[in-house]
Amino acid sequence: MNSLTEARIEEIRAFNRFYTKVIGVLQSGMFDSPYSLTEVRVLFELAQAEGLAMEAGELRRLLDLDAGYLSRILTRFCNDGLIVRERSATDARRQIVSLTEAGSLTFATLDQRQAEKIATLLEGLSEEDRGRLGASMATIRSVLDRSAAPRGPYVIRAPRAGDLGWVVWRHGSFYSQEYGWGLDFEKLVAGIVSAYDPARDAGWIAEIDGTPVGSVFCMHKDDTTAQLRMLMVEPSARGLGLGGRLVEECLRHARESGYKRIMLWTRDCLVSARRIYQAAGFALESEEKAVENGVEVVEQVWARDL
């Protein structure tokens, strides 16, 4: 492994150590109970069946547990009076598991204790930090769990204090990581942001759970032409149609402001953005080769009438 990979691995391991301590996984029992984290999770899945029986094999596949380990957990639950195990009426090889009244009560108690623990954790945080925490957890899940449902819903709003700095930072860091563009590109974006005039121009920030995930600006080019600038959607928020919605806002504002035409500047490697522009009626007008931080690029101008 190279040093970069080793550093990333250590970051994740350090987070795991921190978070398992925060949520009490290291204790002998979860939430002052005699049951471990895995056992509480089994109770959770059985409770989600809402009074219906669940096949033991389905439970094992759902939680990716060793069959012998799950069998020992179920035996303990059975001895404690929390579950009932029966053979399937249609296939004697299959075992059906359901919670007893005592099992449902035990889960409800543990579930309430967990909610109280999380509430206590959040009490000392500002609303902004709560939003950041929730968004960060959603990002971790979306990155590691490809089957997770898309994030949302999103909100599109006008820029607030701090948003312009975020736009510069995310453009600089994202395009450096993805395409190798350097500080000069970030300085270019900073110059565009500094030219933004709220009295004449308009901007929109997309956010999910209080965290910015996208941006676009409609800025003055000349008396008859507007320019769409700084369209970006975070990778974690893609697939929601957010890019198209941001472009729609830009076009609407340009029309209402009396512009006859709108144009934009982009690069041919930004394929996803180009598809959004084409879908919105933009057509390629010109292109030329250039270099960004030693990387060859093809710069393009797209435009459409309003």
NORBELPE-V959310 format. One record per pair of residues at least 12 apart in sequence whose ideal C-beta (glycine too) atoms are under 7 Angstrom apart, sorted by the first residue. I is the first residue (numbers start at 0). J is the second residue. If there is no record, write none. Layout:
# NORBELPE-V959310
I/J
I/J
This chain:
# NORBELPE-V959310
24/36
29/109
30/109
30/112
30/113
30/116
32/109
37/72
38/72
39/109
40/62
41/58
41/62
41/72
42/102
42/105
42/106
42/109
43/106
44/58
44/61
44/62
45/82
45/96
45/98
46/98
46/103
46/106
52/95
52/96
52/97
53/96
53/97
54/93
54/95
55/69
55/73
55/94
55/96
56/93
58/96
73/96
76/102
80/99
80/101
81/98
81/99
81/101
81/102
81/105
82/96
82/97
82/98
82/99
82/102
83/97
83/99
84/96
127/209
130/208
130/209
130/210
131/210
133/208
134/207
134/208
134/209
134/210
137/150
137/208
138/235
141/235
149/238
149/239
150/207
150/235
150/236
151/207
151/239
153/205
153/206
153/207
153/212
153/236
153/239
153/241
154/206
155/203
155/205
155/244
155/245
155/248
156/203
156/204
156/206
157/202
157/203
158/202
158/204
162/204
162/211
163/192
165/211
166/192
166/214
166/229
167/185
167/188
167/189
167/192
169/231
170/185
170/188
170/229
170/231
171/184
171/185
171/188
178/268
178/294
179/292
179/294
180/291
180/292
180/294
181/292
183/292
184/291
184/292
188/229
191/228
191/229
195/216
195/218
199/219
200/216
200/217
200/218
200/219
201/217
201/252
202/214
202/216
203/215
203/245
203/248
205/241
205/245
207/236
212/232
212/233
212/235
212/236
213/231
213/232
213/233
213/236
213/241
213/245
214/229
214/231
215/227
215/229
215/230
215/245
215/246
215/248
215/249
216/228
216/229
217/249
217/252
217/253
220/262
223/258
223/259
223/260
224/258
224/260
224/261
224/262
225/253
225/256
225/258
225/261
226/261
226/262
226/263
227/246
227/249
227/261
227/263
230/242
230/245
230/246
230/272
242/272
242/275
243/275
243/278
246/275
246/279
250/279
253/305
254/305
258/305
259/304
259/305
260/302
260/304
260/305
261/302
261/303
261/305
262/300
262/301
262/302
263/276
263/281
263/301
264/298
264/300
265/299
265/301
266/296
266/297
266/298
266/299
267/286
267/297
267/299
268/296
276/301
280/303
281/301
281/302
281/303
282/301
282/302
282/303
283/299
283/301
284/300
284/301
284/302
285/300
286/298
286/299
